Amino acid sequence: MGKDKIRVGITQGDINGIGYEVILKTFSTPEMLDLCTPVIYGSAKVAAYHRKALGLPSVPYQTITSAGDAEDDKINLVICTDDEVKVELSHPTPESGKAARDSLLKATEEWQNGLIDVIVTAPIDKHNVQGDGFNYTGHTEYLEDRLGEGRKSLMILAKDGLRVAIATNHLPISQVPGAITRETLKQKLTIFNASLRGDFGISKPRIAVLALNPHAGDNGLIGTEEAGTIIPVIEEMRQNKVLCFGPFPADGFFGSGNYKHFDGVMAMYHDQGLAPFKILSDGAGVNFTAGLPVIRTSPAHGTAFDIAGKGTASEESFREAVYMAMDIFRYRMSEKELHANPLRKQYHEKKDDSDKLNLQAASMKEDE
């Protein structure tokens, strides 16, 4: 987009939760402005209310009407919420739902207009955010519909080398078995493989696929989805050169540490993947919406109404979400540049081959 720094669009989330707390804490250190240009979509009055209520240090920012007016080395706040909105910490209200919705809609519009590079979303309350322009079960489904350009999305939870994708997103448990079809699972694995390669830079990702039923169905004794759907898809994906393995019983897979041997894990449903992920990521995980043109990340936690206003919320997950959005943006840009310059790509490929030959020669000398 022709700018030196990445413009990070940040939605305020539910104003009665911990969204503003983690945002303000994240950008309270000047070093963050060396890395990116933050554009927060919200309200100056609401931001000031949270800062005073939490006793946080003053964070200077400028108010603007659009990200087109954003300046580097400053925190930019696009006003899109009525300053008269009432903040009621710890309680979701129709007002806080509308404020979260307006923030997201404005950020979406500005990304479409090329004014921001990535979107980082603060947590919303999925019930009270419903209304004009938003009738979805979460950010993932909304962004797929509004910004997907016909592509399908995939929810990936990531922290360091642990990346867990969810095959069925936000879906009631009763609907999960019917939603896991061969076509859907193959589609999700294809998106996962492409994202591990294109967004995380893993050339030959190894993907572990979890079973739906306990003990992976126990040869049909505890369910038939493994034999009828999951195993045939794994075999087909492997024939198409996608390195899939499994299905693994989820309890033993995480409990034994087997996940450390894979670049990605495909869980069949929300809690099967998120429960172990949140324990293993120790509160610093990131939710990434893969498969779409837009890069969107968020902290891997909710509104935390129970601790809103107490000043005890950790900003680590939100900060990591900002870092990951920027990393993926840079990686996509570098890949785009390589494809636009075939000679440069050939140089890198030849250099890689040369490095491999040098390593092989060195290894032969050691054997001698």
Secondary structure by P-SEA (a helix, b strand, c coil): ccccbbbbbbbbcccccaaaaaaaaaaccccccccbbbbbcccaaaaaaaaaaacccbbbbbbbcccccccccccccccccccccccccccccaaaaaaaaaaaaaaaaaaaaccccbbbbcccccccccccccccccaaaaaaaaccccbbbbbbbbcccbbbbbcccccccccccccccaaaaaaaaaaaaaaaaacccccbbbbbbbbccccccccccccccccccaaaaaaaaaaacccccccccccccccccccccccbbbbccccccaaaaaaaaccbbbbbbccccbbbbbccccccccccccccccaaaaaaaaaaaaaaaaaaaaaaaaaacaaaaaaaaaaaaaaaaaaaaaaaaaac
